[in-house]
Amino acid sequence: MTSIVSRTAAKDRDRPAKGNWTTRLRTRLGRTVPPGQLLPDRQPVYVRSWIYVFGVLTLAALLIVLASGAVLALGGPAWWHSSSTGHFVNSLHLWSVELFFAFMVIHLWGKFFMAAWRGRRALTWMTGVVAFVGSIGTAFTGYLVQSNFDSQWISTQAKDGLNSVGIGAWFNVLDPGQMLMWHIALLPAAIGLLVVLHVILVRRHGVVPPIGADTTPTTLQTNTEPDTETDDVEASS
């Protein structure tokens, strides 16, 4: 027989702490993205269209960009000029960036013509657009840290334009050290936060349906894998 003290302690342990910040955060996250929508096992049938694939392709290319960029950062700001491994990683980084922008542009224009801000998705659309603009700045600083004649030419051509709009005093494109920190720290962190927020909003509101599509529950497709337990029960009955 358990004592009164142990039973009381068990009740206190099971009771949620209202003043605990982890409880409040968990409750907030549960309201933002319900558990069934975070990793859903079913999607509307119209998601089979190719236009919905480019968002995932953009995320996949972004992961390769971040991974290859991390490897380049470990080797230093110029090691890829004299290393065969560095040449490969630098090329992988470059072409993953090219694919990232290609997929993102297709995704952005596709959602524009689908009016993806419908159904209270305006913030989802805005985070995607801001992430695209921030990606342009990240790519620009990447060109400036190549440590070759190409980067010098780009920086000198951009200097007058940035000075003319009044931001050259704190965004000095002729300073490779400053541009390197913008490229590997500040801008990737901002893009990462925007992408996470964008994905959370997509999970919360769902993917936008095509204009005029039937959005009734009957249009949902379930997991294509057979339910073996259900089949066994039906066979036995």
N, C-alpha and C positions, 0 to 999 in steps of 0.2 A: 504494500500500500504506500503510495506516495504521500509525502507530507504536505501540509498546507502551504509551506514556504515554497516547495518545488512546483506545486500547481500554480501558485501565484506568479512565480518567475516565468513559467511557461506561457501564461496568459499575457504577461507584460512583453514577452519576446515576440509573440504573434501579433500583438496590437501595433499598428503602424504609428510611428512617431510623427505627429503632425508638425512639430517644430524642426524636424530634421531636413536639411537642405537636399539630401539625396532623395527623400520621399517627395518633396515638392518638385524636384527635377524629373523624377520618374513619372509623376502624375502629369506634369506639363508635356513630356514627350509622348505619353500615352494619348493625350488629347490632340497633339499635333499630328502624329502618325499612328493611327490605331494598329494593333499588332497584326491584324489580318491584311493590312495594306502595305506593311513594311516590306515583306517578301511574299507577295501573293502567288498562289499556285494556279491561278486562272487569269486570263486576259480576254478582253473583247475580241471577237473574230476579226474585226477590221485591223487589228494590230499585225496581222499577217502581211499587210502591204509593205513594200520595200521602203516606203518613206519613213516608216517607224524604225528602220534598222540603223539609220545614220546617227541617231542619238547615241546608241550603244557603241557604234564604231568610233565616234568622237571620244567617248570615255576610254575605250581601249587604247586609242592612239595617245591620249593624254597620259595614261599610265606608263606607256613605253617612253614618252618624252621625259617624264619625271625620273624613271629608273635610269635611263641612259644619261640624263643630266647629273644624277647623283654620282654615277661612276666617273664622269668627266670631272666633277668637283673634287673627288678623292685624289685624282691624279695631278691636280694643279691647273693653273690657267693656261698653260702652253704645252703640256706634255704630249698632246695628240699630234703636234707638228713633227715629232721625231720618233714616234712609236707606232708600229703597225697595228697593235691593239688599239691604241688611241685613235688611229685613222678609222678603224672599223666602228668604234663606239661613237665617234664624232659623226660619221656618215649615218649611223643608225639614229642618232639624235636629230640630224638634219631632216632625214626623210620621214621620220615619225612626225616631226613638226609640219612638214608639207602635207602629209595625209590628215593630220589633225585639222588643219585649216580647210582642206578640201571637204572633209566630212562635215565640219561645223558650218561651212557656208551652205552646203546642200541642206543640212538640218534646219538652219535658220530660215532660208528661203522657203523650204517646204512648210514649215510651221507658220510663216507669214501668210502664204496663200491659203492655208487652212484656218486662218484667224484663230491662232492657238491661245489667244487671250480670252476666249469665250469661257463661260462657266466659272467665273471668279478665278481665272488663271492669269490675271494681269501681272501679278508679282512674279509668277513663274516665267512669263515672257520677258519681263524686265531684267531678271537676274541672268537669263541667258544672253540677252543683248549686252549687258554690262560685262559679262565674262568674255564675250567676243571682243569687245573694245579693249579690255585689259590684256587679252592675248596678243593683240596687235602691238601694244607697248612692250610686252615681254619679248616678242620676236624681234622688235626693233633693238632693244638692249642686247639681245643675243648677237645681232650683226655687229654691234659696237665692241664686243669683247672677243672677236676672232683673232686679235693681235696680229693682223696682217695689213697689207696696203688697202685692201677692200674696206676694212673697218675704219681706217684712218680717213679714207675718202668719204665714207658715209657720215662720219662724225663732223667733218669740216663742212659738208654741205648742209647738215641739219642744224649746225650751230646758229647761223644767222636767223633761221626760221624760228627757233625756240626763243632766242633773245628778243625777237620782234614782238612776241606775245607775252613777254615778261616772266618767263619761267626759267630762263637760262642761268639765273643766279643760284638756284638750288637744284637744278637738274642739268649738270654740266656734262654734256656729251663728249667733251674732250678729256674727261677724267676717266680712264679705263677702270680704275679701282672702284669708283663710285658706281659706274654702270654695271660692273660685275656683281656688286652687292645688290643692286636693284634686280638684276637678272636671276640670281640664284637664291635670294632671300625674300625681299619685299613683295615683288610681283607674283612669284609662284604661290606664296602664302595667301595673297588676296584672291588669286584665281581659284585656289583650292577651296577656300571658304565659300566662294560664290558657287562653285560646282556642287559642293555638298548641299548648300541651301537649295539649289535648283533641283537636285535629285529628290530631296525631302519634300519639296512642294509638288513635284510630279507624283510621288507616292501618295501624298495627301489627297490631291484632287483627281488623280488618275490621268492617263494619257488622254489628250484631246481627241474627241471623235471627229470623223470627217463631217463636213457640212451636210446636213440632211440625213445623217446615218441614224439607224434605229438603235437607241441606247437602253432598251428594255432589258431586264435581267435575262431573258431568253437568248440574248445575243452573246452571252458569255460562254466561252469554251472551257471545259474542265481539263484537268491534266490528262494527257493522252495515254499515260501508262495505265494498264489494266489494274483494277482493284482485285487482287487475288483473294483477299479475305472475303469480299462480297461474293465473288464467283464461287468460292468453296461453300459458303452458306446456302446460296441458291441451289447448288448442285445437290447438297445433302437434303434439302427440303423437297 
